Structure formats: structure tokens, C-alpha cells
């Protein structure tokens, strides 16, 4: 039939649906139902197809957050009808975030990355044939503030960029030890003394602790592969682990009390009604671990080995904390000329 149409032996009726006409050899009696799944329906099918445990719970939760925004703006639109996503980008820029701020570049970029993943999955199943429409103009990104000390964050109000120095880490851990369950305290020490991510801490197992070294299981460093890194345990971490591990089961920490957003609630509960309540989450302890190593001039390669992955953007955020390395760089070129005294 296709060949006949191309050769002009069969003419397409003016009002014919091309696909339906070809599928029925030109003998259409009833319309053929062509797959016209909406963005909302494709998302539901995609999520239903995921195997149990195929994605980290935190990753799945992020996908669902992105799904809510994408469906809110695109939900009823047939996925086949989407050829440009600039209108979505423009609409998301106007959405309010935290009451006054518009939605930023990185958030929109991550949402589009999620849609791209779902789109490619849908393409493999014939829901859509076109490639994902990538050409969009994103808003300019505001560079994240460098990591800041407590006194700096008090001035700027940028508590999400806070890092705690060694003494503050010690004080925080003392507070958590006195006010929280033992497993929560041990998680705090784990994060503060290794730079481990929250998800890495949650999925750790008792067998990961051997001979003063903890093996941390990664899912972000090598895409699609599980990798590990080994970090020496500080004396305080060894002490905390020794006290808690006899209570552990298959996992180091009780999964029932850490599912979904419960791990964040455990953190907020531990710092509630104290000076530490300004800390925005577990990631502050990772920032603090990295920043304290940097401030002592520890080689960048060692830092990367301990924390698994630091992007160039993150390195810029703590590079100002390398005072001795910066001084050595100048002295090595200019011969260490005498410094001016005040």
C-alpha cells in the first residue's frame, strides 16, 4: 500500500488520516486508534515499569517531584504533540518557589533531564517516535555561594552554604549525643567524619566496618554501576560504631525509621530548639568534612578519594579554603618574598 501511494497508483482521500488509511490498505471502515498517550499517562506507565529496588528511594522521590511539576504544565498534552519545551521553561520560570523566588535554571534543567529519561523510555515502546526536543533557552544560573563559616553565614543569611569548623563539629556531635537516639548520633558522626552522603549512610551494612576502615557504597560516581570507596575511621567514629553495631540488623541503621523523608525528620529533630537548628540538612556535614580538609591544605586528590565525587562547581565553592596551597603556589614562582608587616 505504501509503495502504491508513493508510485501514484493509489490516491489518498483529502480527508483521510494517513496512518489509518495505510494500516487498513485503504479500506478503513472505523478509525484506527493511534496511541496518543498524554505526558501524565506516560509517566504513570514509566513508574509502574520500574523494578522494585531499581532506583534509590531518594531518586524515586525526586522523580515524583519532577513529575508533579511536569504534569501540572504538560499533563494532558499527548507526548507525540510535543516538539518544543520552551513554553514549559518559560512557565516554570514564573512559578514561585519559597514564596518570592522564581524557579531557577538548575531545577528546570533537572526536571527536563527527568522528562528526557521518561521520553526515551516511551520512545522504545512506540509512544513517541521523535527524539527528545533539547533546544531550549534556560535562564541564567546564579553561581552558588562559596562555603561559609558560621560568622559569614550570619551576615549573608546563606545557611545552605554553611560549613562547621572542627570545634563546631565537636560541639554539634555532643549536642546530638545528649539529645538523640544512639543510631542518630552514630549517623551524624558517620557523615561528619567521612563526608558520606545521607543515602550512602542509610544503605551501609555492618560488614562494611572492618579494621578501622568503612567501605562506602556509591551509586553516583559511575553511572549505572555500583562502586565503593574506603575511608579510614576516626577514633570517635570507631567508638560510636562500636557502641551501635551490636544493635544493627541487615543494614547498619533501622530502615523503618529512615524511609522517605524520615531521615530528614531525624536530622531536624536532632537539632530542633538549639543553635544548630539553622543547619539545613545532612549535606552540611559533607560540606564541613570537605571544607575542613581543604582548610588544612589536604591534597585535592585525597579529598576526592574520600568523598567519591566533587564537581568542578563544588571545588570552586571551597577552593578559597586552601590558604597554604595558594601561598605555596606564589612562593614557588616568586621565591617567597618577605611579607609586609602591619
C-alpha positions as CSV (number, residue, x, y, z in Angstrom):
1,X,0.0,0.0,0.0
2,X,2.8,2.5,0.9
3,X,4.5,1.7,-2.4
4,X,1.2,2.2,-4.3
5,X,0.8,5.6,-2.7
6,X,4.3,6.6,-3.5
7,X,4.0,5.5,-7.1
8,X,0.7,7.3,-7.5
9,X,-1.3,4.2,-8.2
10,X,-3.4,4.9,-5.1
11,X,-4.6,8.4,-4.2
12,X,-5.1,9.5,-0.6
13,X,-8.6,10.9,0.1
14,X,-8.4,14.6,1.1
15,X,-10.0,13.9,4.5
16,X,-8.1,10.6,5.2
17,X,-5.9,10.0,8.3
18,X,-2.7,8.9,6.6
19,X,-1.7,6.3,9.2
20,X,-5.2,4.9,9.5
21,X,-5.5,4.7,5.6
22,X,-2.2,2.8,5.2
23,X,-2.9,0.5,8.1
24,X,-6.2,-0.7,6.6
25,X,-5.0,-0.9,3.0
26,X,-7.3,1.9,2.0
27,X,-10.4,0.1,3.3
28,X,-11.0,2.0,6.5
29,X,-14.4,1.3,8.0
30,X,-13.7,2.5,11.5
31,X,-11.0,4.9,12.7
32,X,-7.8,3.1,13.9
33,X,-7.0,4.1,17.5
34,X,-3.5,5.5,17.3
35,X,-1.6,5.6,20.6
36,X,-2.0,9.2,21.9
37,X,-0.8,8.8,25.5
38,X,-0.6,12.0,27.4
39,X,2.5,13.1,29.4
40,X,0.7,12.2,32.6
41,X,-0.1,8.7,31.3
42,X,3.4,8.0,30.1
43,X,4.8,9.0,33.5
44,X,2.4,6.6,35.2
45,X,3.4,3.8,32.8
46,X,7.1,4.5,33.3
47,X,6.9,4.5,37.1
48,X,4.8,1.2,37.0
49,X,7.6,-0.4,34.9
50,X,10.4,0.2,37.4
51,X,11.5,-2.9,39.2
52,X,11.4,-2.9,43.0
53,X,14.7,-1.5,44.3
54,X,15.8,-0.5,40.8
55,X,16.2,3.1,41.9
56,X,17.2,4.6,45.3
57,X,14.2,5.7,47.3
58,X,15.6,9.3,47.3
59,X,16.0,9.2,43.5
60,X,12.4,7.9,43.0
61,X,11.1,10.6,45.3
62,X,12.9,13.3,43.2
63,X,11.4,11.8,40.0
64,X,8.0,12.1,41.5
65,X,8.6,15.7,42.5
66,X,9.6,16.5,38.9
67,X,6.6,14.5,37.7
68,X,4.3,16.8,39.6
69,X,5.6,19.9,38.0
70,X,5.8,18.4,34.5
71,X,2.3,17.0,34.7
72,X,0.9,20.3,36.1
73,X,2.1,22.1,32.9
74,X,2.1,19.3,30.3
75,X,-0.1,16.5,31.8
76,X,-2.9,16.4,29.3
77,X,-0.8,17.1,26.3
78,X,-0.2,14.0,24.1
79,X,3.5,13.3,24.2
80,X,3.6,12.9,20.4
81,X,2.4,16.5,20.1
82,X,5.4,18.0,22.0
83,X,8.0,19.4,19.7
84,X,9.3,22.3,21.8
85,X,9.7,22.7,25.5
86,X,10.5,26.4,25.6
87,X,6.9,27.2,26.8
88,X,7.4,24.8,29.7
89,X,10.7,26.5,30.6
90,X,9.1,30.0,30.5
91,X,6.1,28.8,32.6
92,X,8.4,27.2,35.2
93,X,10.4,30.4,35.5
94,X,7.3,32.2,36.6
95,X,6.3,29.7,39.2
96,X,7.1,30.9,42.7
97,X,9.5,29.0,44.9
98,X,9.8,29.7,48.6
99,X,7.1,32.4,48.2
100,X,9.2,35.0,46.5
101,X,11.9,33.4,44.3
102,X,11.3,32.1,40.8
103,X,12.3,28.6,39.8
104,X,16.0,28.6,38.8
105,X,18.0,27.1,36.0
106,X,19.3,24.0,37.8
107,X,15.8,23.0,38.9
108,X,14.3,23.3,35.4
109,X,17.3,21.5,33.9
110,X,16.9,18.6,36.3
111,X,13.2,18.4,35.5
112,X,13.9,18.3,31.8
113,X,16.5,15.6,32.4
114,X,13.8,13.5,34.1
115,X,11.5,14.1,31.2
116,X,14.2,13.1,28.8
117,X,14.7,9.8,30.6
118,X,10.9,9.1,30.5
119,X,10.7,10.2,26.9
120,X,13.5,7.8,25.8
121,X,11.7,5.0,27.7
122,X,8.5,5.9,25.9
123,X,10.2,6.1,22.5
124,X,11.5,2.5,23.0
125,X,7.8,1.5,23.4
126,X,6.4,3.4,20.5
127,X,4.6,6.0,22.5
128,X,6.6,8.7,20.6
129,X,8.9,8.5,17.6
130,X,10.7,11.8,17.6
131,X,13.9,12.5,19.5
132,X,13.7,14.4,22.7
133,X,13.4,18.2,22.0
134,X,16.6,19.6,23.5
135,X,16.8,23.1,22.1
136,X,15.6,25.4,24.9
137,X,16.9,28.6,26.3
138,X,17.3,28.2,30.1
139,X,17.5,31.2,32.5
140,X,21.0,32.3,33.5
141,X,22.4,30.4,36.5
142,X,23.3,32.2,39.7
143,X,26.6,30.7,40.9
144,X,26.2,29.1,44.3
145,X,27.9,30.9,47.1
146,X,31.2,29.6,48.4
147,X,31.1,27.5,51.6
148,X,30.9,29.9,54.5
149,X,31.8,29.9,58.1
150,X,29.2,30.4,60.8
151,X,30.0,34.1,61.2
152,X,29.9,34.6,57.4
153,X,26.5,32.9,57.2
154,X,25.1,35.0,60.0
155,X,25.9,38.1,57.9
156,X,24.8,36.7,54.5
157,X,21.9,34.5,55.7
158,X,23.1,31.8,53.3
159,X,22.9,29.0,55.8
160,X,22.6,26.4,53.0
161,X,26.3,27.2,52.3
162,X,27.4,26.8,55.9
163,X,30.3,24.6,56.9
164,X,31.2,23.9,60.5
165,X,34.8,24.0,61.7
166,X,36.4,21.2,63.7
167,X,35.4,22.7,67.1
168,X,31.8,23.3,65.9
169,X,31.5,19.8,64.6
170,X,32.6,18.5,68.0
171,X,30.0,20.7,69.8
172,X,27.2,19.6,67.4
173,X,28.0,15.9,68.0
174,X,28.0,16.4,71.7
175,X,24.6,18.0,71.5
176,X,23.2,15.2,69.3
177,X,24.7,12.5,71.5
178,X,22.9,14.0,74.5
179,X,19.5,14.6,72.8
180,X,19.1,11.8,70.3
181,X,18.9,8.0,69.9
182,X,22.2,6.3,69.6
183,X,21.7,5.4,65.9
184,X,21.0,9.0,65.0
185,X,24.2,10.1,66.8
186,X,26.2,7.4,65.0
187,X,24.8,8.7,61.7
188,X,25.9,12.2,62.5
189,X,29.4,11.0,63.3
190,X,29.4,8.9,60.1
191,X,28.5,12.0,58.0
192,X,30.7,14.5,59.8
193,X,33.9,12.3,59.9
194,X,33.7,10.7,56.4
195,X,31.8,13.1,54.2
196,X,29.4,10.3,53.2
197,X,26.1,11.2,51.7
198,X,22.8,10.5,53.6
199,X,21.8,7.8,51.1
200,X,25.2,6.1,51.4
201,X,24.9,6.1,55.2
202,X,21.4,4.7,55.1
203,X,22.3,1.7,52.8
204,X,25.5,0.8,54.7
205,X,25.8,-2.6,56.3
206,X,27.6,-3.9,59.4
207,X,30.0,-5.8,57.2
208,X,31.3,-2.5,55.8
209,X,33.2,-1.8,59.0
210,X,36.5,-3.6,59.1
211,X,39.9,-2.9,60.7
212,X,39.2,0.8,61.3
213,X,38.1,1.4,57.7
214,X,34.5,1.9,56.4
215,X,33.5,0.9,52.9
216,X,31.0,3.3,51.4
217,X,28.8,2.0,48.6
218,X,28.3,4.6,45.9
219,X,25.6,5.0,43.2
220,X,26.5,8.4,41.8
221,X,30.2,8.2,40.8
222,X,29.9,5.6,38.0
223,X,26.7,5.9,36.1
224,X,24.8,2.6,36.0
225,X,27.3,0.8,38.2
226,X,27.8,0.2,41.9
227,X,31.2,1.3,43.1
228,X,32.8,1.7,46.5
229,X,35.4,3.9,48.3
230,X,37.2,3.2,51.6
231,X,37.6,5.9,54.2
232,X,39.7,5.5,57.4
233,X,37.5,5.8,60.6
234,X,38.4,8.5,63.1
235,X,38.8,7.3,66.8
236,X,35.4,9.0,67.6
237,X,33.7,7.2,64.7
238,X,35.2,3.9,65.7
239,X,33.9,4.5,69.2
240,X,30.4,5.4,68.1
241,X,30.2,2.4,65.6
242,X,31.4,0.0,68.3
243,X,28.6,1.2,70.6
244,X,25.9,1.0,67.9
245,X,26.8,-2.0,65.7
246,X,25.6,-4.7,68.1
247,X,22.1,-3.3,67.6
248,X,22.3,-3.4,63.8
249,X,20.4,-5.9,61.6
250,X,21.0,-6.4,57.9
251,X,21.6,-2.7,57.5
252,X,23.6,-0.6,59.9
253,X,20.7,1.7,60.7
254,X,17.0,0.9,61.1
255,X,15.4,1.3,57.7
256,X,11.9,1.7,59.1
257,X,12.9,4.9,60.8
258,X,14.7,6.3,57.7
259,X,12.4,5.7,54.8
260,X,11.4,8.5,52.5
261,X,11.6,11.8,54.3
262,X,12.0,10.2,57.7
263,X,15.8,10.6,57.6
264,X,15.4,14.4,57.1
265,X,13.0,14.4,60.0
266,X,15.5,12.6,62.2
267,X,18.0,15.3,61.4
268,X,15.7,18.2,62.1
269,X,14.5,16.5,65.4
270,X,18.2,16.2,66.5
271,X,18.9,19.9,66.1
272,X,15.5,21.3,67.0
273,X,15.3,24.1,69.6
274,X,19.0,24.6,69.6
275,X,21.6,26.9,68.0
276,X,22.1,24.1,65.4
277,X,18.6,24.4,64.0
278,X,19.9,26.8,61.3
279,X,21.7,23.8,59.7
280,X,19.6,22.9,56.6
281,X,20.3,19.2,56.4
282,X,22.7,16.3,56.2
283,X,24.6,17.8,53.3
284,X,26.1,20.4,55.7
285,X,28.1,17.7,57.3
286,X,29.5,16.6,54.0
287,X,30.4,20.2,53.1
288,X,32.0,20.6,56.5
289,X,34.1,17.4,56.1
290,X,35.4,18.7,52.7
291,X,35.9,22.2,53.9
292,X,37.9,21.2,57.0
293,X,40.2,19.0,54.8
294,X,40.6,21.9,52.3
295,X,41.4,24.4,55.1
296,X,44.2,22.2,56.2
297,X,45.7,22.1,52.7
298,X,44.9,18.4,52.1
299,X,45.6,17.4,48.5
300,X,42.6,17.7,46.2
301,X,43.1,14.1,45.0
302,X,42.8,12.8,48.6
303,X,39.6,14.8,49.2
304,X,38.1,13.3,46.0
305,X,39.2,9.8,47.1
306,X,37.4,10.3,50.5
307,X,34.2,11.8,49.3
308,X,33.9,10.0,46.0
309,X,33.0,12.8,43.6
310,X,33.3,16.5,43.7
311,X,32.3,18.5,40.6
312,X,34.3,21.5,39.4
313,X,31.5,23.7,40.6
314,X,31.8,22.3,44.1
315,X,35.6,22.7,44.0
316,X,35.2,26.3,43.3
317,X,32.9,26.7,46.3
318,X,35.7,25.5,48.7
319,X,38.8,26.4,46.8
320,X,39.1,29.7,48.8
321,X,39.8,27.5,51.8
322,X,43.2,26.3,50.5
323,X,45.3,29.2,52.0
324,X,48.5,27.3,52.5
325,X,48.4,25.8,48.9
326,X,47.7,29.3,47.5
327,X,50.7,30.7,49.4
328,X,52.9,27.8,48.3
329,X,52.0,28.4,44.7
330,X,53.0,32.1,44.9
331,X,56.2,31.3,46.8
332,X,57.2,28.6,44.4
333,X,57.1,31.1,41.5
334,X,58.2,34.3,43.1
335,X,60.7,32.9,45.6
336,X,58.8,33.6,48.9
337,X,59.5,37.3,49.1
338,X,59.1,38.9,52.5
339,X,55.6,39.7,53.5
340,X,54.6,43.3,54.5
341,X,54.0,43.6,58.2
342,X,51.2,45.8,59.6
